[in-house]
């Protein structure tokens, strides 16, 4: 009797890495704290340097719209990016282009007081955000080490509730990630995004 092996591949998600050069031997352990409701961690997710042996996911995405009168911020991101929770501190960066030169500057921070899908109600107005071109990051104010990217995950892995994830982490390589804020690439010295 012959054995049939069916290989399944996730063709909906394009590969993020064009070239992988150097990873962390043995992989890393990623905390699922703060990732409630997420069942898959995609390839190319930025993670922090290990803190007491555990890495943390950096939540990020693009700003789609902002209503200053109601302090409502509409966000766009991937699977991990939407997992912003009430009480998170969110920092917003505006992208401006002057004479063909693109700059990204921090325009303000606020605490998320309410979440409705991809619309966040903030506790205060962010006056520097007038257009829709920008990025956002969730930051951990008591522990600044959780705000700096160290590596990108090299493989998409399933996330189980209350169970840490072990995956490979790449510190050098060539990627194509459209929604990753440029300031994360400032921390990732060995990653080149094209």
C-alpha positions in Angstrom: 0.0 0.0 0.0 1.4 3.4 -1.0 1.5 6.3 1.3 0.2 9.7 0.0 1.6 12.9 1.4 -0.3 16.1 0.7 1.7 19.2 1.1 -0.3 22.3 1.9 1.1 25.7 1.5 -0.3 29.1 2.5 -0.4 30.8 -0.8 -2.5 33.8 0.4 0.5 35.4 2.2 3.4 36.3 0.0 6.9 35.6 1.4 8.3 38.6 3.1 12.0 37.6 2.9 13.6 37.8 -0.5 17.0 36.7 1.0 17.7 35.4 4.5 21.3 35.8 5.6 21.8 35.4 9.4 19.4 34.2 12.1 19.6 33.5 15.8 20.7 29.9 16.3 18.0 27.8 18.0 15.3 30.4 17.4 13.6 32.6 20.0 10.7 32.3 22.4 8.0 35.0 21.8 5.5 35.9 24.5 1.8 35.8 23.6 1.0 38.2 26.3 -1.0 41.0 24.7 -1.9 38.9 21.6 -5.2 37.7 22.8 -7.4 36.8 19.8 -4.5 36.3 17.5 -4.2 32.8 16.1 -1.3 33.3 13.6 1.9 35.2 13.8 3.0 36.0 10.2 6.4 36.0 8.7 8.2 39.3 9.0 6.7 40.3 12.4 9.1 42.7 14.2 10.2 41.4 17.7 12.3 42.8 20.5 15.6 41.7 21.9 15.2 38.8 24.4 14.3 40.2 27.8 14.9 37.5 30.4 14.8 35.0 27.6 11.5 36.1 26.0 11.0 38.3 23.0 7.9 40.5 22.5 5.9 41.5 19.4 6.0 45.1 18.3 2.5 46.1 17.3 2.4 48.6 14.4 0.5 49.7 11.3 -0.5 52.6 9.1 -2.9 55.5 9.9 -5.8 55.4 7.5 -7.7 58.4 8.9 -8.0 60.8 11.9 -10.9 62.8 13.3 -9.4 65.4 15.6 -12.8 66.6 16.8 -13.7 63.2 18.2 -10.2 61.9 18.8 -10.8 58.9 16.6 -7.9 57.2 14.8 -8.6 54.7 12.0 -5.8 52.2 11.6 -4.8 49.6 9.0 -2.4 46.7 9.7 -2.0 43.0 9.6 -3.3 40.3 11.9 -1.0 41.3 14.8 -1.4 45.0 14.2 -5.1 45.1 15.0 -4.7 43.7 18.4 -4.5 47.1 20.1 -6.2 47.0 23.5 -7.9 49.6 25.7 -5.2 51.1 27.9 -2.3 50.8 25.4 -0.2 53.8 24.8 0.0 54.5 21.0 2.5 56.8 19.4 1.7 58.3 16.0 4.3 59.3 13.4 3.4 61.5 10.4 5.0 61.0 7.0 5.8 64.1 5.0 7.4 64.6 1.6 9.2 67.8 0.8 11.0 68.2 -2.5 11.0 64.5 -3.0 12.5 63.7 0.5 10.4 61.6 2.8 10.6 62.2 6.5 8.8 60.5 9.4 8.4 62.5 12.6 6.7 61.8 15.9 3.5 63.9 16.2 2.1 62.7 19.5 1.1 60.0 21.8 -2.2 59.0 23.5 -3.9 56.3 25.4 -6.5 54.1 23.7 -9.7 54.6 25.7 -12.1 52.6 23.4 -11.7 50.3 20.5 -14.3 49.5 17.8 -12.9 47.3 15.1 -10.1 49.3 13.4 -11.2 52.6 14.9 -9.5 53.7 18.1 -10.9 56.4 20.4 -7.9 58.3 22.1 -7.9 60.1 25.4 -6.5 63.2 23.9 -6.1 65.0 20.5 -2.9 64.5 18.4 -2.5 68.0 16.9 0.3 67.3 14.5 -1.7 64.6 12.6 -3.6 66.4 9.9 -3.3 64.1 6.9 -3.7 60.4 6.6 -0.1 59.5 5.8 1.4 58.1 9.0 2.3 55.2 11.1 1.5 54.1 14.6 3.2 51.9 17.2 2.1 50.6 20.6 4.8 51.4 23.2 5.5 50.1 26.6 6.4 53.1 28.7 7.7 51.3 31.8 10.1 49.1 29.8 11.7 51.0 26.8 13.5 47.8 25.7 10.1 46.5 24.5 9.9 49.3 22.0 13.0 48.6 19.9 13.0 46.0 17.1 15.8 43.5 17.1 14.8 40.9 14.5 12.0 39.7 12.2 10.3 36.4 12.4 11.3 34.2 9.5 8.3 31.8 9.5 4.6 32.2 10.1 3.6 30.2 13.2 0.3 29.3 14.9 -0.4 31.0 18.2 -2.0 29.1 21.0 -3.6 31.0 24.0 -1.4 31.2 27.1 1.5 29.4 25.4 4.7 31.1 24.2 5.7 30.7 20.5 9.1 29.4 19.4 10.2 30.4 15.9 13.2 31.5 14.0 14.3 35.1 14.1 16.4 36.8 11.4 18.7 39.7 12.1 20.1 40.0 8.5 18.3 39.8 5.3 16.5 41.5 2.4 12.7 42.0 2.8 9.7 43.5 1.1 7.3 44.7 3.7 4.9 47.5 2.6 3.4 48.5 6.0 6.4 48.4 8.3 7.2 51.9 9.6 10.7 53.2 8.5 11.6 53.9 12.1 11.5 50.1 12.8 14.1 49.7 10.1 16.3 52.2 11.9 16.5 49.6 14.7 17.0 46.7 12.4 20.5 47.5 11.1 21.0 44.2 9.3 17.6 44.2 7.4 17.3 45.9 4.1 13.7 46.6 2.8 13.2 47.2 -0.9 
